[in-house]
Amino acid sequence: CWLASGAGAPPATARSARAARKEFVERHLLSWLPNAARQAERKAHPLWGGLLQALRAWLAEEFLPEDAEAERCFET
């Protein structure tokens, strides 16, 4: 896992970094993207709405993993 191997950081630091990244993505990105997609479909070209929805789906999948492999990154 790239996060666990980064610079030899202790597991607690890696977990803290993951929690901070998850909070940032949830609070500052995922929260406003659905509204931005709806507005883009109405006010701009409809393609922008789909692109923003795809971005939201990718962010959720990439940065908010809920699988066991992500947790194994932090095993000591």
WOPETA-V493153 format. One record per backbone hydrogen bond with DSSP energy under -1.0 kcal/mol. CO is the residue of the C=O (numbers start at 1). NH is the residue of the N-H. E is the energy in kcal/mol with one decimal. If there is no record, write none. Layout:
co = {CO:CO}
nh = {NH:NH}
e = {E:E}
//
This chain:
co = {1:6:10:11:12:13:14:15:16:17:18:19:20:21:22:23:24:25:25:29:32:33:34:35:36:37:38:39:40:45:46:47:48:49:50:51:52:53:54:55:56:57:58:59:60:67:68:71:72}
nh = {5:9:14:15:16:17:18:19:20:21:22:23:24:25:26:27:28:29:30:33:36:37:38:39:40:41:42:43:44:48:50:51:52:53:54:55:56:57:58:59:60:61:62:63:64:71:72:74:75}
e = {-1.7:-1.7:-2.1:-2.7:-2.2:-2.4:-2.2:-2.5:-2.4:-2.4:-2.5:-2.4:-2.4:-2.6:-2.6:-2.9:-2.8:-1.3:-3.1:-1.4:-2.3:-2.5:-2.1:-2.4:-2.4:-2.1:-1.6:-3.2:-2.0:-1.8:-1.3:-2.2:-2.4:-2.1:-2.3:-2.3:-2.2:-2.2:-2.4:-2.7:-2.5:-2.2:-3.1:-2.7:-1.1:-1.0:-1.8:-1.7:-1.3}
//
